[in-house]
Amino acid sequence: MQSSTVKIRGIDDVIAFIDSRPGIVGRAGLIWWLALGGLFLDAFANSALSAGLGPMTRDLALTAKQVALMTSFASWVAIAFNPIGGWMADRWGRIRPLIIAKLLAVIGALLVVFAPSFEVILAGRFFVGAAYGIDFAIAMAVLAEFTPVKLKSRLNTWQGMWYTAVCANLLLALLFFSWDVGDSIWRYSVAATAIFAVVILVLQVSYMVESPIWLARKERVVEAAAAMTRIYGQTFAAAPVEERVPVMNQARRGLANVLLIFRGVYLPRTILAATVQIGQSIQYFAVGWYLPLISAALFGKDFVYATIGALVFNIFGIFGGFLSPFIGRKLGLRRASAFGFAAVFLMLLILGTFHGKMPLWLAVVVPSLFILFHSGGPGANGKSLSSLSFRGELRAGANGIIGALGSIGAAVGLLVFPIFRESYGLEKTFLILSIVPLVASIICFVIKWDPTRTTINPDTEADAPQFKDDAAPSTLDPAIGKAAR
C-alpha cells in the first residue's frame, strides 16, 4: 500500500525528515558509502606513491628535493582546487563536481603510470591534486547532508577508510613485488588507482542523487522533493508556492558568500576547524605518509620487511579511524582533537629523544601509537568540524577554504620531511615537528565550539552573519530541525 505524500515547504521540513531517520539505509546509504568511496580513492591515490617511493627514487634517480617536490605537488595543487571545488558545489550542486573529480583522478593516474620522465609525473600529480581538492570539499558536505543529527559523529568514518586505502596499497605493493617487477613497482600501484577511479566514476554516475538539503537551501523545493522521492522510496511533493517558507540567512554572492565564515559566530568555528585540519595534515603527511621510509630506517632496506612494518603501523590507523566516530560521540570532536594532538606530541617527543636507542618492540609500538592517536583524534575531525559548523550554502565553500589550509599543511609536511631528514637527521626532525601538535592541542582546549555538543542548527540560527538582502527568517516551528547540520 503506497504511503501518503509528504509535503515539503522548505529547508526545515527536509532537515526534520532526515533527522527523523533511524539510520542511513537504502538509496541514502548507497549515496553515503559512494561518497566515502570517493574519499577512499583520494587516499588510495595519495598513498599510491608512498608504498613504492623507495624503488621509485632509485628507478628515476631522484634527488631529495625532487622527492619533496613530487610528493608535495598534489597538495600544492589541492590548495587552489579545494576552494574551487567548494565554489563549484555551492553553485552547481554536489554531484557534477564529484564526477569531474573522478575524471581528473583517472587522467592523473594514467599520466603517472605511463610517464617517461619526472616532468610528466608532475603533470599527472597536478590532476591528482585537482581531483583531491575538489572531491574532499564536496564529499564531506554530502556526508553531512545525508546524516541524521544523532549520527553526525559518523562523519569521522572517512578516517578509517583512509587507512584502509593506505593498507590496501601496501598489500598490493607486496603482491606486485612478488611478480618480480623490480623498481618499476610504483607504476603498478598507480595503475591500480586508475582502475579503482574508473569503478567509482561509473558507480557515482549511476547512483548518486543531488542533495535535497542543498536544493532546499537554494529554494528549489520542487527539485528537493523529487530528489527525496528517489532517495527515500516514498512520495514527496513541494507545497504550493503560498505555503513555502523562505530560507533564512540565504547568502547570495560569490566571494562574499565564502568570506562569511570569517565573520561573527563563524570565526571561532573557522579557526578551530582550520587549526585541526592544518595540524593533522602536517603531522600526518610529514610522518605518517613517509612511514615506509621510516619503517625502512627501523627494519632495514629490504622492501618486504619495510612494507610489512609500514602495514603494521597503518593497521592501527584503521582501528583508530573506525573508532573515531565513537570517540567523537563520547568526548565531542573538539576534545577528541585536543587530547589526540597532545598524545601525538608525546609520541613525537619520544621518537625524537629515544629513536635509535629503543628496543625493537618499542620502535614498533611508538609509531603505531602515533597513528592510533592521530586517526582516533584529530585526523578526521578537521573536515568533520567544517562540515557540521556552517549553513548549507556555505558548507562546501567552507570545506574548500579550510581544506585548502589543510592542503598547505600537507604540502609543508611532505616538503619538509625529506629535506629536514637529510639536513638534521630523523631524530631532530621528529622533535621539530612535535611543535605542531603541541600548539594545535592548546588552541583546541581554548576554543569551546563543538557542533556535537550544541543544539544550534547552522541552517536556522538567527545570529549567523547575513547580507542585507537575505531572505526573511523561517516561520516554521523553531523546534523543527534543531540539530546542527
N, C-alpha and C positions, 0 to 999 in steps of 0.2 A: 504494500500500500504506500503510495507516494506521500511524503511528508508535505506539510503546508509550506507555502512560500515565506521566506524570511525577508522582511522589508529593511533596506539599508538607507538610512537618512544621511549618513556621513561617517567621518573617521571614528567617532566614538562607538558606533554600532559595530564597525569592523573590529576594533580593538577588543570590545566587550566579548564578541563571539570567539575570537582567537584565544583570549584569556580564559574563556569558559571551557575550553577543550581539555579533556583529561590527559592528553598526551599528543605526540606528534606522529600521527599514523596516516595510512592511506596515501593519497597523492601528495599531501603535505609532507609526510615523512619521506617520500621518494625525493621530492624537491630539496628537502633539508639535507639529505645524505648526498645528493648530487652536488649541492653547493660545497659540502665538505669534501667531496671527491675532487673538486677543483682545487681546493686548498692542499689536498694530498698531492696533486700534480705539481703545485707550486713548490712544495717541499721536495718532491722527487726530482724536479728539475734543478733546484738549488743544490741538492746534495749529490747529484749525479757525478759531478767532477771531484767531489770530496773523496770518495772511495778510491778513485784512480789517480789522485793528484800526484802521488809519488811516481808511478810509472809514466804519467803524462809529462812530468817535469823532465824525466830522463829522455822520453821519446822525442820531445821537441827542444831539448837542451835549453830550458827556460832558466832565466836568472831569478833571483829573489824578487826583484822589482817587477819583472814580468808576471810572476805568480801572483804578486799582490794586486797588480792591475787587473789581471784576468779574473781572479776570484771575486774582486770587489766591483767589477764593472757593471754587472747586472744590478747591483744595489744602487750604484750611482744613477743608472738609468731609471730605476724604480722611484727615485726621489722626484723626478719630473712626472712620471706616469701615475703615481698614487693620486695626486690631486686631479690630474686629467681624468682618471677613472671615476673619481668621486663626482666630478662635473658631468661626465657622460651619464652616470647613473641618476643623478638628480634631474637631468634634462630629458633623457631618453627612456628612463626606466632601468630596471635591474638586468633584464635578460640579454638584450642586444650587446651590451658591453662585455658580459660574461662570455658570450660566443666569440666576440672579437678577440678576447684574451686567449682563448684556446687556439684560434687560428695563428696568432702570433707565437704561441708556445710551440706549435708544430713547425713553423718556419725556422724559429731559432734553433730547435733541436736538430733539424736536418742540416742547417748550415754548419753546426759544430761537428756533426758526425762525418761529413764529407770535407771538412776544412783542410786545405793543403798547407795552410800557414797560420801563424799566430794572429795575423790581422783578420783573417776570415773567422777565426774563433771569436774574436772580439765582436765582430758583426753579429754572429749568432747570439752571443751573450746580450747584445743590445735588445734583440727581440724577446729573449727570455726575461730580461729586466722589465720590459714594457708589459709583457703578459702578467708577470708577478705583481707589478704596481697596480695595474687595472683590476686584476682579479681579487686581490685581498681586500681592497677598499669596498668592493661591492658584495662579495660573498659573505662577509661578516654582517653586512646590513641585511642581506637576505635571511641569514640565520636568525638574527634578532627579530625580524618581522614575521617569521613563521613560528616563533617560540612562545608558548603561553607564559605569563608572568611568573608562575610558580616554578617554572623550569628554566628560567633565564640563565642560571649559572651553568647550564648545559652547553652554552656557547663555548666554554673552555675545552670542550671535546676536541676542538681543532688541534690542540697541542698534542694530544695523544696520536692523532692522525699524522701530524708532522713527523714524530719519531718513528711511527710505523713505516712511513715512506723512507726515512733515513735507513732503517734496518733492512727494508726491502732492497734498497740499493746495495747495501753491504753484502747481503746474501747473494744477490745477482753477481756482484763482483767476484765472490768466491766461485760461483758457477762458471763465469767466463774465464776465470783463472784456470779452472780445471780443463778448459778447452785448449790450453796452451797457446793463447793468442799473443803472449808477450806484452810489451809495453804499450801496445795499441788497445789494451783492455778498456781504457776510458771511452773509446768510441762506441763500444758495445753498451756501456752504461747509458750513454746519451741516446743511443738508438732505442733503448727500452723506453726512454722518456717520450720519444716521438710516437711510439706505438700507443703508449698509455694516453697521450694527449689526444690522439685520434679517437680512441674509445670514449673518453669523457666528452669530447666535442659532439659525437653522434648522440650520446645519451642526453646531453643537455639540450640539444636542438629538438630532440624527440619529446621530452617530458617536462621541461621547465615551463612554469606559468608565471606571468608578471605578478609582482607583489601587490595584493589588494590594499595594503596599508599605504604604499607609495601612490597608487591610483587614487585612493580616497583623500590623501593629503593634497593631491593636485585637483581635488573636487571633480574627478572623473568617476562619478558614482556609478553610472551605468556600466562602465568597464570593470570597476571594482566588483560589482555584483556578479557580472559574468565570470570573472576570474574565480571568485569564491565558489560559484556553481561547479566549475571544472575541478577545483581543488578538493572540495569537501563533500561532493556527492549528494548534495541536496540543493533545492532551488532557492536562489536569492534573486531579488529584484530591487532596482532603485526606487525609492519613494518618489511620489510626484514632486515636481520642482518646488511647489509651495511648501512642502513638508521638509525639504532638505535643510541641513544645518550648515551654515558657512564654517569654514575651517578657521580656528583661532590661530593667531600668530603666523599666518602664512607669509613666508618670505618670497619676494617676487623679483629679485635682482640677481645678477650673476655673481661677480666677485664679492659684492657687499653681502650677499647671502652667506657665503663661506666665512667672511670675516666676523659674522655674528658670534662664532664660537670663542672669540677673544673679548667678548663684552659681558658685563653683568654677571649673572649667576653661572654662565657658561665658562668664564675664565678659569676659576679653580678646577673645574672638571677637565678643561683642556690641559692645564698644567699637570694635573695628576696623570691623566691618560698618556700624555706625551712623555712624562718622566719614566713611567713604567715601560712604555714602548721603546724609548731610546736606550734606557738602561739594560733591558733584557736583550735588545738587539746587539749592543756592544759586547756584552759578556758571552752571549751565545756564539756570535759569528767570529769573535776573537779566540774563543776557546773550544766551544762545542763543535763548530764546523771543522776545526783542524784536529779533531780527536784521532783520525787515522795517523796523522803525523806525530801527535803526542804519544799515541799508542806505540808507534814505531820506536820512539825515543825510549819508551819504558821496556818494551819487549824485544827489541831488535828490529832489523831492517827486513826480515822475512815477511813477504806480503801476506801470507796466510795468517801468521801469528798477529801481525799488526791489525789486520782486518777483523779477526775474531775478537781482539781486545777492544777495538772501537765498537763492535757489535754488542759486547757485554755492557759497555758504558751506555749505549743508546737504548738498550732494553730497559734500563732504569728510567729513561725518558718516556718510554711507552707507559710504564707503570705510573709515573708521576703525572703524565699528561692526561690519562684517563681518570686518575684520582683527583685531578684539578677541579672538576665540577663539584665534587663532594667537599673538598677543602674550601672552595669559594662559597658554597652554601653554608658551611659551618662558621667560617671566620669572616666572610664578606670578601669581595675582591680586593679592597684596599689593604686590609690587614694581612691577607694571604700574600700580597705582593711585598709588604713591608717585612714580614718575617722571612719570606723566601729570599729577598735580597740580602738580609742580614746573614742567613745561613750560607749563601753563595760567597759573600765576603769572607766568612770564616774559612771556607774550603780553599779559596784562592790564597788566603794568607798561609794556610798550612802547606799548599803546593809550593808557594814561593819560598817558604822558610826551610822546608824539610825535603823538597824534591831531590832525589839523588841519594838521600840518606835513609829513606823509608824502606822497610822490608817490602817484598813484592806484594804481599796481600794488602798492605796499606796503600801501596801505589795503585792498586786496582780500586780499592774502596773509596778513596777520596775523590777521584774524577767521577766515579759513579754517583756519589752523593751530590757532587756539583750538579750533575744533570738532573738528578731526582729533585733537588730543591729548586732548581731553575724551572723545570717543567711543571712541578706541582704548585709553584708560586707565581712569580711574575711572568713566566714565559708566555702564558695565554692571556694574561689579564689586561695588557695594554689595549689590544684590539677589542676585547670584550667591554672594557670601560668606555671606549669611544663609541661602540655600537649601541650602548644602553643609556648614554648620557644626553643625547640630543634628539630633538624632534625629527619627524620623518624626512622632510625635505632638506634637512641639514646633515642627516646621518651619514650618507655615503660621502658627502663632501668633507665632513669632519674626519671620517675614516681615512680619506685621501690625504688630508693635511697631516694628521697625526701619523699615518702610515709613512708619509714622506720623511717626517722627522725620524721615524724608526729606521727607514732605509738609510738615512745619513748615519745613524748609529751602526747599522750592519756594514755599510761601506767602510766606515772608520775601523771597525773591528777587523774586517777582512784585510784591510790595507795595512794596519799597524802590526798585526801579529807576526807575519814573516819578517818584516823589517826590524821590529823590536827584538825578535828572537835571534836574528843574525847579529844585531848590534850589542845587545845586552845579555843574551842567554835566556834560557827558558825560565829560570827561577825569578830573575828580576822582572821579566815580562809579566809573570803572574802577579807579582807584588804591585806593579804599576797599574795593572788592570783592576786590582781589588778596590781601588778608589771608587770605581763606577758604582758597584752595588752598595757600597757604604753610603755615598751621597744619595742615591735613589731611595734607600731604605729610610733615611732621615726625612726626606720630602714626603714619602708615603705615610709616615707617622704624623706629620704636621697637618696635611690636608685631610679634612674629615669626610668629604663627599664619598658616598658609596651607593651606586644605583640598586644594589641588592639589599640595602638597609634603609630604604625610604619608600613612602607611598606616593611620592611625586611622580607624575606622568609627564615627561618632557613634551609629549604631543598636546597636552592640555594645560600645562602650568601657566598661570596668569602673569608671573613676573619675569618670564623669559624675554630676552631682547626682541624688540619689534620694530617694524617700519611704520611710518605714519599712514601708509596706505594698506596696512594689514587688514585682513578680513575681520569682521566682527567676531567677538568671542562666541563659543558654542553655547547654546541654550539648553542642551541636553542635561539630564540629571547628572550632577557632578560626581555621583558615585560610580557612573559608568566609566570604565577604562582607567581605574585608579592606579594601576601598576605602571612602573617605569617601562618605557618602550624605547 
